[in-house]
Amino acid sequence: MAIIDFVLPENAEGNVNDIYSQFTNMNIPIPLPLQMYSASPGLLMAQNQFLNYFMNHKKLSFSLLAHIRMLIANAESFSYCLNLNQQLLKTMGGLDEDQINATLEDPNNAVLDEKEKAMLLFVLKAVQDPAVA
């Protein structure tokens, strides 16, 4: 049991429910870290604005950012984030299981344009060895 009193999805009301609905409407489980933010509705709203900023970024595509999160989660064995971003890439990115598995096997297989793929490979390299950045 968590020490922090947060709002479970089935108990969500008002703004918390509105934010949770962004995930449930896409058939994506509400990330537990996001649920933890509900202990402070103001903090949850700020986090939601942060997420929406990147979801609608003009230069960094949703797909690129989801690939970055997925591959870093895979490298760090963070299964929750890995599974969430795989689901996002399937639901919102239009990728299938084979494309995702191929990318996990080799990031060069990512279904991205060449500029985004170059950015993805650079970010992965920088995370692995920050001295290259």
VENKA-V155730 format. One record per backbone hydrogen bond with DSSP energy under -1.0 kcal/mol. CO is the residue of the C=O (numbers start at 1). NH is the residue of the N-H. E is the energy in kcal/mol with one decimal. If there is no record, write none. Layout:
co: <CO:CO>
nh: <NH:NH>
e: <E:E>
This chain:
co: <4:8:9:13:13:14:15:16:17:20:20:21:23:23:24:31:32:33:35:36:37:40:41:42:43:44:45:46:47:48:49:50:51:52:54:61:62:63:64:65:66:67:68:69:70:71:72:73:74:77:78:79:80:81:82:83:84:85:86:87:88:88:89:96:97:98:99:100:101:102:106:107:110:113:114:115:116:117:118:119:120:121:122:123:124:125:129:130>
nh: <6:11:12:16:17:18:19:20:21:23:24:25:26:28:27:35:36:37:38:39:40:44:45:46:47:48:49:50:51:52:53:54:55:56:57:65:66:67:68:69:70:71:72:73:74:75:76:78:77:79:82:83:84:85:86:87:88:89:90:91:92:93:95:100:101:102:103:104:105:106:109:110:112:117:118:119:120:121:122:123:124:125:126:127:128:129:132:133>
e: <-1.0:-1.9:-1.2:-1.1:-1.1:-2.2:-2.3:-2.6:-2.5:-1.4:-2.1:-2.7:-1.4:-2.2:-1.6:-2.1:-2.2:-1.2:-1.2:-1.7:-2.1:-2.5:-2.3:-2.1:-2.6:-2.3:-2.2:-2.1:-2.7:-2.7:-2.1:-1.6:-2.4:-1.5:-1.1:-2.3:-2.5:-2.4:-2.4:-2.5:-2.6:-2.8:-2.4:-2.5:-2.2:-2.3:-2.2:-2.9:-1.1:-1.0:-2.3:-3.0:-2.4:-2.4:-2.1:-2.4:-2.3:-2.4:-1.8:-3.2:-2.8:-1.4:-2.4:-2.1:-2.7:-2.4:-1.8:-2.4:-2.1:-2.2:-2.8:-1.8:-1.9:-2.8:-2.3:-2.1:-2.9:-2.7:-2.1:-2.8:-2.5:-2.1:-2.8:-2.5:-2.1:-2.8:-2.3:-1.4>
